[in-house]
Amino acid sequence: MNKNNDHSETGARLGVSRSVVFALWASGELGSVKIGRRRFSTDRQIDAYLSRLEQASA
């Protein structure tokens, strides 16, 4: 199941603050979707971001 994660859930999953989540969204490093005025990252987008970080550190 693919879940939409708001900034607090995304931050908790990544272990970062609200401002870091918004900065990642603004830079495009972390994918997001916008529904109305709210922005979310799906589980798939978070997993892809983490995979890119792992590959970069290898």
CHARMM internal coordinates of N, CA and C (Angstrom, degrees):
IC EDIT
DIST 1 N 1 CA 1.4426
DIST 1 CA 1 C 1.5258
ANGL 1 N 1 CA 1 C 109.66
DIST 1 C 2 N 1.3033
ANGL 1 CA 1 C 2 N 116.85
DIHE 1 N 1 CA 1 C 2 N 133.82
DIST 2 N 2 CA 1.4532
ANGL 1 C 2 N 2 CA 122.37
DIHE 1 CA 1 C 2 N 2 CA -179.24
DIST 2 CA 2 C 1.5259
ANGL 2 N 2 CA 2 C 108.61
DIHE 1 C 2 N 2 CA 2 C -99.96
DIST 2 C 3 N 1.3072
ANGL 2 CA 2 C 3 N 116.73
DIHE 2 N 2 CA 2 C 3 N 121.18
DIST 3 N 3 CA 1.4464
ANGL 2 C 3 N 3 CA 121.78
DIHE 2 CA 2 C 3 N 3 CA -174.28
DIST 3 CA 3 C 1.5206
ANGL 3 N 3 CA 3 C 110.19
DIHE 2 C 3 N 3 CA 3 C -106.85
DIST 3 C 4 N 1.3408
ANGL 3 CA 3 C 4 N 116.32
DIHE 3 N 3 CA 3 C 4 N 145.48
DIST 4 N 4 CA 1.4573
ANGL 3 C 4 N 4 CA 121.34
DIHE 3 CA 3 C 4 N 4 CA 171.74
DIST 4 CA 4 C 1.5160
ANGL 4 N 4 CA 4 C 108.56
DIHE 3 C 4 N 4 CA 4 C -87.75
DIST 4 C 5 N 1.3287
ANGL 4 CA 4 C 5 N 116.72
DIHE 4 N 4 CA 4 C 5 N 124.43
DIST 5 N 5 CA 1.4556
ANGL 4 C 5 N 5 CA 122.74
DIHE 4 CA 4 C 5 N 5 CA -177.39
DIST 5 CA 5 C 1.5173
ANGL 5 N 5 CA 5 C 109.49
DIHE 4 C 5 N 5 CA 5 C -109.86
DIST 5 C 6 N 1.3382
ANGL 5 CA 5 C 6 N 117.18
DIHE 5 N 5 CA 5 C 6 N 121.82
DIST 6 N 6 CA 1.4629
ANGL 5 C 6 N 6 CA 119.63
DIHE 5 CA 5 C 6 N 6 CA 176.31
DIST 6 CA 6 C 1.5208
ANGL 6 N 6 CA 6 C 108.95
DIHE 5 C 6 N 6 CA 6 C -75.61
DIST 6 C 7 N 1.3211
ANGL 6 CA 6 C 7 N 116.76
DIHE 6 N 6 CA 6 C 7 N -176.52
DIST 7 N 7 CA 1.4751
ANGL 6 C 7 N 7 CA 119.75
DIHE 6 CA 6 C 7 N 7 CA -174.28
DIST 7 CA 7 C 1.5235
ANGL 7 N 7 CA 7 C 112.27
DIHE 6 C 7 N 7 CA 7 C -60.80
DIST 7 C 8 N 1.3206
ANGL 7 CA 7 C 8 N 118.55
DIHE 7 N 7 CA 7 C 8 N -35.95
DIST 8 N 8 CA 1.4639
ANGL 7 C 8 N 8 CA 119.20
DIHE 7 CA 7 C 8 N 8 CA -178.26
DIST 8 CA 8 C 1.5247
ANGL 8 N 8 CA 8 C 111.02
DIHE 7 C 8 N 8 CA 8 C -72.16
DIST 8 C 9 N 1.3288
ANGL 8 CA 8 C 9 N 117.81
DIHE 8 N 8 CA 8 C 9 N -41.30
DIST 9 N 9 CA 1.4636
ANGL 8 C 9 N 9 CA 120.58
DIHE 8 CA 8 C 9 N 9 CA 178.16
DIST 9 CA 9 C 1.5256
ANGL 9 N 9 CA 9 C 111.37
DIHE 8 C 9 N 9 CA 9 C -68.37
DIST 9 C 10 N 1.3322
ANGL 9 CA 9 C 10 N 116.31
DIHE 9 N 9 CA 9 C 10 N -39.66
DIST 10 N 10 CA 1.4637
ANGL 9 C 10 N 10 CA 120.56
DIHE 9 CA 9 C 10 N 10 CA 178.08
DIST 10 CA 10 C 1.5237
ANGL 10 N 10 CA 10 C 109.96
DIHE 9 C 10 N 10 CA 10 C -64.08
DIST 10 C 11 N 1.3313
ANGL 10 CA 10 C 11 N 116.65
DIHE 10 N 10 CA 10 C 11 N -45.69
DIST 11 N 11 CA 1.4610
ANGL 10 C 11 N 11 CA 120.83
DIHE 10 CA 10 C 11 N 11 CA 178.72
DIST 11 CA 11 C 1.5162
ANGL 11 N 11 CA 11 C 112.13
DIHE 10 C 11 N 11 CA 11 C -61.44
DIST 11 C 12 N 1.3233
ANGL 11 CA 11 C 12 N 116.32
DIHE 11 N 11 CA 11 C 12 N -41.40
DIST 12 N 12 CA 1.4707
ANGL 11 C 12 N 12 CA 119.81
DIHE 11 CA 11 C 12 N 12 CA 178.94
DIST 12 CA 12 C 1.5157
ANGL 12 N 12 CA 12 C 110.58
DIHE 11 C 12 N 12 CA 12 C -64.39
DIST 12 C 13 N 1.3180
ANGL 12 CA 12 C 13 N 116.32
DIHE 12 N 12 CA 12 C 13 N -41.26
DIST 13 N 13 CA 1.4684
ANGL 12 C 13 N 13 CA 119.94
DIHE 12 CA 12 C 13 N 13 CA -179.25
DIST 13 CA 13 C 1.5294
ANGL 13 N 13 CA 13 C 111.81
DIHE 12 C 13 N 13 CA 13 C -66.24
DIST 13 C 14 N 1.3475
ANGL 13 CA 13 C 14 N 116.42
DIHE 13 N 13 CA 13 C 14 N -37.22
DIST 14 N 14 CA 1.4650
ANGL 13 C 14 N 14 CA 120.43
DIHE 13 CA 13 C 14 N 14 CA -179.22
DIST 14 CA 14 C 1.5244
ANGL 14 N 14 CA 14 C 112.35
DIHE 13 C 14 N 14 CA 14 C -89.02
DIST 14 C 15 N 1.3256
ANGL 14 CA 14 C 15 N 117.47
DIHE 14 N 14 CA 14 C 15 N -15.24
DIST 15 N 15 CA 1.4657
ANGL 14 C 15 N 15 CA 121.13
DIHE 14 CA 14 C 15 N 15 CA -177.69
DIST 15 CA 15 C 1.5193
ANGL 15 N 15 CA 15 C 112.30
DIHE 14 C 15 N 15 CA 15 C 75.33
DIST 15 C 16 N 1.3411
ANGL 15 CA 15 C 16 N 116.08
DIHE 15 N 15 CA 15 C 16 N 34.50
DIST 16 N 16 CA 1.4616
ANGL 15 C 16 N 16 CA 120.61
DIHE 15 CA 15 C 16 N 16 CA -179.00
DIST 16 CA 16 C 1.5359
ANGL 16 N 16 CA 16 C 109.64
DIHE 15 C 16 N 16 CA 16 C -128.82
DIST 16 C 17 N 1.3132
ANGL 16 CA 16 C 17 N 115.27
DIHE 16 N 16 CA 16 C 17 N 168.30
DIST 17 N 17 CA 1.4570
ANGL 16 C 17 N 17 CA 120.99
DIHE 16 CA 16 C 17 N 17 CA -178.35
DIST 17 CA 17 C 1.5232
ANGL 17 N 17 CA 17 C 112.33
DIHE 16 C 17 N 17 CA 17 C -80.54
DIST 17 C 18 N 1.3204
ANGL 17 CA 17 C 18 N 114.53
DIHE 17 N 17 CA 17 C 18 N 168.35
DIST 18 N 18 CA 1.4647
ANGL 17 C 18 N 18 CA 122.55
DIHE 17 CA 17 C 18 N 18 CA 177.74
DIST 18 CA 18 C 1.5229
ANGL 18 N 18 CA 18 C 110.99
DIHE 17 C 18 N 18 CA 18 C -56.21
DIST 18 C 19 N 1.3364
ANGL 18 CA 18 C 19 N 116.26
DIHE 18 N 18 CA 18 C 19 N -43.90
DIST 19 N 19 CA 1.4605
ANGL 18 C 19 N 19 CA 119.90
DIHE 18 CA 18 C 19 N 19 CA -177.21
DIST 19 CA 19 C 1.5269
ANGL 19 N 19 CA 19 C 111.54
DIHE 18 C 19 N 19 CA 19 C -66.33
DIST 19 C 20 N 1.3192
ANGL 19 CA 19 C 20 N 117.94
DIHE 19 N 19 CA 19 C 20 N -33.90
DIST 20 N 20 CA 1.4658
ANGL 19 C 20 N 20 CA 121.16
DIHE 19 CA 19 C 20 N 20 CA 177.37
DIST 20 CA 20 C 1.5293
ANGL 20 N 20 CA 20 C 109.76
DIHE 19 C 20 N 20 CA 20 C -67.84
DIST 20 C 21 N 1.3332
ANGL 20 CA 20 C 21 N 116.99
DIHE 20 N 20 CA 20 C 21 N -41.26
DIST 21 N 21 CA 1.4718
ANGL 20 C 21 N 21 CA 120.19
DIHE 20 CA 20 C 21 N 21 CA 177.79
DIST 21 CA 21 C 1.5263
ANGL 21 N 21 CA 21 C 109.54
DIHE 20 C 21 N 21 CA 21 C -59.23
DIST 21 C 22 N 1.3360
ANGL 21 CA 21 C 22 N 117.56
DIHE 21 N 21 CA 21 C 22 N -48.08
DIST 22 N 22 CA 1.4639
ANGL 21 C 22 N 22 CA 120.34
DIHE 21 CA 21 C 22 N 22 CA -179.70
DIST 22 CA 22 C 1.5273
ANGL 22 N 22 CA 22 C 111.44
DIHE 21 C 22 N 22 CA 22 C -64.03
DIST 22 C 23 N 1.3299
ANGL 22 CA 22 C 23 N 117.42
DIHE 22 N 22 CA 22 C 23 N -35.56
DIST 23 N 23 CA 1.4721
ANGL 22 C 23 N 23 CA 120.28
DIHE 22 CA 22 C 23 N 23 CA 177.27
DIST 23 CA 23 C 1.5251
ANGL 23 N 23 CA 23 C 111.08
DIHE 22 C 23 N 23 CA 23 C -67.03
DIST 23 C 24 N 1.3256
ANGL 23 CA 23 C 24 N 117.31
DIHE 23 N 23 CA 23 C 24 N -40.08
DIST 24 N 24 CA 1.4696
ANGL 23 C 24 N 24 CA 121.09
DIHE 23 CA 23 C 24 N 24 CA 177.70
DIST 24 CA 24 C 1.5225
ANGL 24 N 24 CA 24 C 110.49
DIHE 23 C 24 N 24 CA 24 C -64.42
DIST 24 C 25 N 1.3281
ANGL 24 CA 24 C 25 N 117.23
DIHE 24 N 24 CA 24 C 25 N -40.46
DIST 25 N 25 CA 1.4655
ANGL 24 C 25 N 25 CA 120.64
DIHE 24 CA 24 C 25 N 25 CA 176.92
DIST 25 CA 25 C 1.5180
ANGL 25 N 25 CA 25 C 110.64
DIHE 24 C 25 N 25 CA 25 C -65.06
DIST 25 C 26 N 1.3305
ANGL 25 CA 25 C 26 N 117.45
DIHE 25 N 25 CA 25 C 26 N -44.15
DIST 26 N 26 CA 1.4679
ANGL 25 C 26 N 26 CA 121.51
DIHE 25 CA 25 C 26 N 26 CA -177.45
DIST 26 CA 26 C 1.5250
ANGL 26 N 26 CA 26 C 111.50
DIHE 25 C 26 N 26 CA 26 C -64.28
DIST 26 C 27 N 1.3315
ANGL 26 CA 26 C 27 N 116.56
DIHE 26 N 26 CA 26 C 27 N -36.99
DIST 27 N 27 CA 1.4627
ANGL 26 C 27 N 27 CA 120.68
DIHE 26 CA 26 C 27 N 27 CA -178.72
DIST 27 CA 27 C 1.5277
ANGL 27 N 27 CA 27 C 112.23
DIHE 26 C 27 N 27 CA 27 C -79.06
DIST 27 C 28 N 1.3160
ANGL 27 CA 27 C 28 N 116.71
DIHE 27 N 27 CA 27 C 28 N -17.21
DIST 28 N 28 CA 1.4564
ANGL 27 C 28 N 28 CA 120.27
DIHE 27 CA 27 C 28 N 28 CA -177.22
DIST 28 CA 28 C 1.5189
ANGL 28 N 28 CA 28 C 113.46
DIHE 27 C 28 N 28 CA 28 C 86.50
DIST 28 C 29 N 1.3395
ANGL 28 CA 28 C 29 N 117.38
DIHE 28 N 28 CA 28 C 29 N 0.07
DIST 29 N 29 CA 1.4629
ANGL 28 C 29 N 29 CA 119.94
DIHE 28 CA 28 C 29 N 29 CA 179.27
DIST 29 CA 29 C 1.5214
ANGL 29 N 29 CA 29 C 111.53
DIHE 28 C 29 N 29 CA 29 C -64.59
DIST 29 C 30 N 1.3279
ANGL 29 CA 29 C 30 N 116.20
DIHE 29 N 29 CA 29 C 30 N -35.12
DIST 30 N 30 CA 1.4550
ANGL 29 C 30 N 30 CA 121.96
DIHE 29 CA 29 C 30 N 30 CA 178.40
DIST 30 CA 30 C 1.5151
ANGL 30 N 30 CA 30 C 107.65
DIHE 29 C 30 N 30 CA 30 C -113.97
DIST 30 C 31 N 1.3170
ANGL 30 CA 30 C 31 N 115.68
DIHE 30 N 30 CA 30 C 31 N 120.91
DIST 31 N 31 CA 1.4527
ANGL 30 C 31 N 31 CA 120.37
DIHE 30 CA 30 C 31 N 31 CA -179.87
DIST 31 CA 31 C 1.5217
ANGL 31 N 31 CA 31 C 111.57
DIHE 30 C 31 N 31 CA 31 C -64.76
DIST 31 C 32 N 1.3216
ANGL 31 CA 31 C 32 N 115.23
DIHE 31 N 31 CA 31 C 32 N 154.10
DIST 32 N 32 CA 1.4568
ANGL 31 C 32 N 32 CA 120.12
DIHE 31 CA 31 C 32 N 32 CA 178.42
DIST 32 CA 32 C 1.5182
ANGL 32 N 32 CA 32 C 109.72
DIHE 31 C 32 N 32 CA 32 C -153.49
DIST 32 C 33 N 1.3161
ANGL 32 CA 32 C 33 N 114.20
DIHE 32 N 32 CA 32 C 33 N 164.01
DIST 33 N 33 CA 1.4608
ANGL 32 C 33 N 33 CA 121.55
DIHE 32 CA 32 C 33 N 33 CA 173.79
DIST 33 CA 33 C 1.5173
ANGL 33 N 33 CA 33 C 107.08
DIHE 32 C 33 N 33 CA 33 C -125.55
DIST 33 C 34 N 1.3111
ANGL 33 CA 33 C 34 N 115.20
DIHE 33 N 33 CA 33 C 34 N 149.42
DIST 34 N 34 CA 1.4536
ANGL 33 C 34 N 34 CA 119.90
DIHE 33 CA 33 C 34 N 34 CA 179.25
DIST 34 CA 34 C 1.5228
ANGL 34 N 34 CA 34 C 108.22
DIHE 33 C 34 N 34 CA 34 C -112.96
DIST 34 C 35 N 1.3071
ANGL 34 CA 34 C 35 N 116.43
DIHE 34 N 34 CA 34 C 35 N 127.84
DIST 35 N 35 CA 1.4571
ANGL 34 C 35 N 35 CA 123.45
DIHE 34 CA 34 C 35 N 35 CA 176.85
DIST 35 CA 35 C 1.5271
ANGL 35 N 35 CA 35 C 105.98
DIHE 34 C 35 N 35 CA 35 C -122.73
DIST 35 C 36 N 1.3182
ANGL 35 CA 35 C 36 N 115.31
DIHE 35 N 35 CA 35 C 36 N 108.56
DIST 36 N 36 CA 1.4647
ANGL 35 C 36 N 36 CA 118.88
DIHE 35 CA 35 C 36 N 36 CA -173.17
DIST 36 CA 36 C 1.5100
ANGL 36 N 36 CA 36 C 109.40
DIHE 35 C 36 N 36 CA 36 C 65.70
DIST 36 C 37 N 1.3050
ANGL 36 CA 36 C 37 N 116.74
DIHE 36 N 36 CA 36 C 37 N -125.21
DIST 37 N 37 CA 1.4689
ANGL 36 C 37 N 37 CA 121.12
DIHE 36 CA 36 C 37 N 37 CA 178.02
DIST 37 CA 37 C 1.5176
ANGL 37 N 37 CA 37 C 112.79
DIHE 36 C 37 N 37 CA 37 C -97.52
DIST 37 C 38 N 1.3223
ANGL 37 CA 37 C 38 N 117.23
DIHE 37 N 37 CA 37 C 38 N -2.32
DIST 38 N 38 CA 1.4644
ANGL 37 C 38 N 38 CA 121.18
DIHE 37 CA 37 C 38 N 38 CA -176.56
DIST 38 CA 38 C 1.5224
ANGL 38 N 38 CA 38 C 111.23
DIHE 37 C 38 N 38 CA 38 C -98.97
DIST 38 C 39 N 1.3122
ANGL 38 CA 38 C 39 N 115.65
DIHE 38 N 38 CA 38 C 39 N 148.27
DIST 39 N 39 CA 1.4611
ANGL 38 C 39 N 39 CA 122.02
DIHE 38 CA 38 C 39 N 39 CA -179.94
DIST 39 CA 39 C 1.5250
ANGL 39 N 39 CA 39 C 108.74
DIHE 38 C 39 N 39 CA 39 C -117.42
DIST 39 C 40 N 1.3237
ANGL 39 CA 39 C 40 N 115.43
DIHE 39 N 39 CA 39 C 40 N 141.29
DIST 40 N 40 CA 1.4544
ANGL 39 C 40 N 40 CA 122.31
DIHE 39 CA 39 C 40 N 40 CA -178.16
DIST 40 CA 40 C 1.5182
ANGL 40 N 40 CA 40 C 109.75
DIHE 39 C 40 N 40 CA 40 C -137.34
DIST 40 C 41 N 1.3341
ANGL 40 CA 40 C 41 N 115.56
DIHE 40 N 40 CA 40 C 41 N 157.74
DIST 41 N 41 CA 1.4603
ANGL 40 C 41 N 41 CA 121.72
DIHE 40 CA 40 C 41 N 41 CA 166.70
DIST 41 CA 41 C 1.5081
ANGL 41 N 41 CA 41 C 106.60
DIHE 40 C 41 N 41 CA 41 C -116.04
DIST 41 C 42 N 1.3216
ANGL 41 CA 41 C 42 N 115.81
DIHE 41 N 41 CA 41 C 42 N 134.09
DIST 42 N 42 CA 1.4601
ANGL 41 C 42 N 42 CA 119.21
DIHE 41 CA 41 C 42 N 42 CA 177.36
DIST 42 CA 42 C 1.5276
ANGL 42 N 42 CA 42 C 109.16
DIHE 41 C 42 N 42 CA 42 C -79.40
DIST 42 C 43 N 1.3205
ANGL 42 CA 42 C 43 N 115.86
DIHE 42 N 42 CA 42 C 43 N 162.91
DIST 43 N 43 CA 1.4641
ANGL 42 C 43 N 43 CA 119.81
DIHE 42 CA 42 C 43 N 43 CA 175.57
DIST 43 CA 43 C 1.5215
ANGL 43 N 43 CA 43 C 110.50
DIHE 42 C 43 N 43 CA 43 C -55.03
DIST 43 C 44 N 1.3175
ANGL 43 CA 43 C 44 N 116.24
DIHE 43 N 43 CA 43 C 44 N -40.79
DIST 44 N 44 CA 1.4676
ANGL 43 C 44 N 44 CA 121.15
DIHE 43 CA 43 C 44 N 44 CA -178.90
DIST 44 CA 44 C 1.5370
ANGL 44 N 44 CA 44 C 110.83
DIHE 43 C 44 N 44 CA 44 C -62.71
DIST 44 C 45 N 1.3272
ANGL 44 CA 44 C 45 N 117.76
DIHE 44 N 44 CA 44 C 45 N -41.35
DIST 45 N 45 CA 1.4696
ANGL 44 C 45 N 45 CA 121.04
DIHE 44 CA 44 C 45 N 45 CA 179.71
DIST 45 CA 45 C 1.5252
ANGL 45 N 45 CA 45 C 110.98
DIHE 44 C 45 N 45 CA 45 C -66.74
DIST 45 C 46 N 1.3240
ANGL 45 CA 45 C 46 N 116.90
DIHE 45 N 45 CA 45 C 46 N -39.45
DIST 46 N 46 CA 1.4620
ANGL 45 C 46 N 46 CA 120.10
DIHE 45 CA 45 C 46 N 46 CA 177.92
DIST 46 CA 46 C 1.5261
ANGL 46 N 46 CA 46 C 109.89
DIHE 45 C 46 N 46 CA 46 C -66.30
DIST 46 C 47 N 1.3276
ANGL 46 CA 46 C 47 N 117.20
DIHE 46 N 46 CA 46 C 47 N -44.09
DIST 47 N 47 CA 1.4730
ANGL 46 C 47 N 47 CA 120.75
DIHE 46 CA 46 C 47 N 47 CA 178.40
DIST 47 CA 47 C 1.5269
ANGL 47 N 47 CA 47 C 111.70
DIHE 46 C 47 N 47 CA 47 C -60.45
DIST 47 C 48 N 1.3389
ANGL 47 CA 47 C 48 N 116.79
DIHE 47 N 47 CA 47 C 48 N -41.12
DIST 48 N 48 CA 1.4687
ANGL 47 C 48 N 48 CA 120.84
DIHE 47 CA 47 C 48 N 48 CA 179.02
DIST 48 CA 48 C 1.5250
ANGL 48 N 48 CA 48 C 110.67
DIHE 47 C 48 N 48 CA 48 C -64.46
DIST 48 C 49 N 1.3203
ANGL 48 CA 48 C 49 N 117.16
DIHE 48 N 48 CA 48 C 49 N -41.23
DIST 49 N 49 CA 1.4707
ANGL 48 C 49 N 49 CA 121.72
DIHE 48 CA 48 C 49 N 49 CA 178.42
DIST 49 CA 49 C 1.5326
ANGL 49 N 49 CA 49 C 109.69
DIHE 48 C 49 N 49 CA 49 C -61.96
DIST 49 C 50 N 1.3236
ANGL 49 CA 49 C 50 N 116.97
DIHE 49 N 49 CA 49 C 50 N -46.90
DIST 50 N 50 CA 1.4631
ANGL 49 C 50 N 50 CA 120.48
DIHE 49 CA 49 C 50 N 50 CA 179.53
DIST 50 CA 50 C 1.5238
ANGL 50 N 50 CA 50 C 111.50
DIHE 49 C 50 N 50 CA 50 C -63.71
DIST 50 C 51 N 1.3114
ANGL 50 CA 50 C 51 N 117.55
DIHE 50 N 50 CA 50 C 51 N -37.75
DIST 51 N 51 CA 1.4753
ANGL 50 C 51 N 51 CA 120.94
DIHE 50 CA 50 C 51 N 51 CA 177.46
DIST 51 CA 51 C 1.5226
ANGL 51 N 51 CA 51 C 111.17
DIHE 50 C 51 N 51 CA 51 C -62.43
DIST 51 C 52 N 1.3521
ANGL 51 CA 51 C 52 N 115.58
DIHE 51 N 51 CA 51 C 52 N -42.39
DIST 52 N 52 CA 1.4757
ANGL 51 C 52 N 52 CA 118.75
DIHE 51 CA 51 C 52 N 52 CA 177.93
DIST 52 CA 52 C 1.5178
ANGL 52 N 52 CA 52 C 110.82
DIHE 51 C 52 N 52 CA 52 C -62.92
DIST 52 C 53 N 1.3228
ANGL 52 CA 52 C 53 N 117.94
DIHE 52 N 52 CA 52 C 53 N -39.09
DIST 53 N 53 CA 1.4670
ANGL 52 C 53 N 53 CA 120.46
DIHE 52 CA 52 C 53 N 53 CA 177.71
DIST 53 CA 53 C 1.5235
ANGL 53 N 53 CA 53 C 111.29
DIHE 52 C 53 N 53 CA 53 C -64.13
DIST 53 C 54 N 1.3323
ANGL 53 CA 53 C 54 N 115.86
DIHE 53 N 53 CA 53 C 54 N -42.49
DIST 54 N 54 CA 1.4752
ANGL 53 C 54 N 54 CA 119.69
DIHE 53 CA 53 C 54 N 54 CA 178.20
DIST 54 CA 54 C 1.5132
ANGL 54 N 54 CA 54 C 111.73
DIHE 53 C 54 N 54 CA 54 C -62.71
DIST 54 C 55 N 1.3206
ANGL 54 CA 54 C 55 N 117.67
DIHE 54 N 54 CA 54 C 55 N -42.20
DIST 55 N 55 CA 1.4606
ANGL 54 C 55 N 55 CA 120.63
DIHE 54 CA 54 C 55 N 55 CA 179.99
DIST 55 CA 55 C 1.5230
ANGL 55 N 55 CA 55 C 111.55
DIHE 54 C 55 N 55 CA 55 C -66.75
DIST 55 C 56 N 1.3103
ANGL 55 CA 55 C 56 N 116.67
DIHE 55 N 55 CA 55 C 56 N -36.04
DIST 56 N 56 CA 1.4648
ANGL 55 C 56 N 56 CA 120.88
DIHE 55 CA 55 C 56 N 56 CA -179.47
DIST 56 CA 56 C 1.5379
ANGL 56 N 56 CA 56 C 110.91
DIHE 55 C 56 N 56 CA 56 C -69.16
DIST 56 C 57 N 1.3296
ANGL 56 CA 56 C 57 N 117.21
DIHE 56 N 56 CA 56 C 57 N -30.20
DIST 57 N 57 CA 1.4518
ANGL 56 C 57 N 57 CA 119.45
DIHE 56 CA 56 C 57 N 57 CA -177.50
DIST 57 CA 57 C 1.5270
ANGL 57 N 57 CA 57 C 112.41
DIHE 56 C 57 N 57 CA 57 C -89.29
DIST 57 C 58 N 1.3186
ANGL 57 CA 57 C 58 N 117.22
DIHE 57 N 57 CA 57 C 58 N -7.17
DIST 58 N 58 CA 1.4770
ANGL 57 C 58 N 58 CA 120.82
DIHE 57 CA 57 C 58 N 58 CA -177.84
DIST 58 CA 58 C 1.5082
ANGL 58 N 58 CA 58 C 111.55
DIHE 57 C 58 N 58 CA 58 C -81.26
END
COOR INIT
IC SEED 1 N 1 CA 1 C
IC BUILD
